[in-house]
């Protein structure tokens, strides 16, 4: 898990197992949502192939896709919070320091999903 700050911490076996379960659950949920996004993209394909384009219908599909992306983001944040809850106060501080040193003062970086 190179680049994943959770795995740079000195986790005990129980923490590792719990974080693995959280990440696996998130991954399964994301795959399900991504399948729904693909279904919506098929709708878009069909709408764009029509003789006359319907802006309202196309816009509605994009709105649905955006909502699915937002759902994935919210699931990710919930998973991060669950994983952080498994950490000791010292580990949470180490994670905070890691994020600061790798993301800079703005808090945004180019790292993996579990930063």
N, C-alpha and C positions, 0 to 999 in steps of 0.2 A: 504494500500500500504506500508506495513511494510518494511523497509529497502531501500525504494526508496527515495534518497535525495531530489528530487524535492518536495515531499510531506512533507518533514521536514521544508521546507521554509514557511514563512508566505505569502501564495499566496492569491490573491484576487479571487473573483468568476470568473471574466473574464479569468484570468490566468489559473485557474483550468480547466475551460471549454476548452480553447485552447489546453492545454497540453493533456487533455483527448482525444480530437479529433486527435491530432498528434499521440498519442500512438495507438488509435484505427485504424487509417489509416495504420500505420506501421504494426500492427498485421495482418490486412487483406492482405496486400502485402506479408508478410512473409508466411501466410498460402497458398497463391497462389503459391509462389515459392516452398514451401515445397511439394506441390502436384506435381509440375514438377520434383522435386528431386525424389519423390517416383516413378514416371513414369520412370525415368532414372535407378533407382535401379531394376525395373522390366526388363529393357533391359539387365542389368548386369546379373541378374539371368538367363535369357535365353541364354546369351552368355557363361556363365560358365557351362551350362548344355549341350552345344554342344559336339559332339564327338571329335572335334578338336578345341582347343581354339585359338582365333584370337587375338593376343596381340595388334594389331593396333586398332581394333574395341573396345576392352575392354578399352584400353588407351584413346580412343576418348570419350567414355562415362564418364570415370573418369574426363577428362578435362572439359566436360560439367557440371558435378556435382560441380566441383571446381568453375567454373564460376558462377553458381547459388548461391553458398555459398558466393562468393565475392559480388554478387549483394545484398544479404541480409545484409552483413556488410555495404555496401555503403548506403543502405536505412536507416539502423540504425543510421549511423553517420549524415545523412541528418536530420533525425527526432530529434536527440539530438540537433543539431544546431538550428532547428526550435523552439524547446522547450526552449532552452537557450535564444533565441531572445525575448521570452515573458517576461523574467525576468528584473527586475530593475538592475542597476549597483550594488547596495548593495546586492541583492539576488545572483547575479552572483559571487560576492566575497564570500558570505557565502557558496555557492556551491563549489567553489574552495578550501576553507578552509576545508570543509567536506571531499572532495576527498583526500586532502593532509593527513589529520589525519587518514583516513581509508585505504588509498592505499599505504602510505609510499612514500619515495622519488622517487621510480621508476615509480610511477604513475599507477601501475597495481594492481588490487585487485581481490577479489573473490566475488564481489557484484553482484547485480541485473543489468539488462540490461540498466537501466537508470542512471547509475552512470556516 
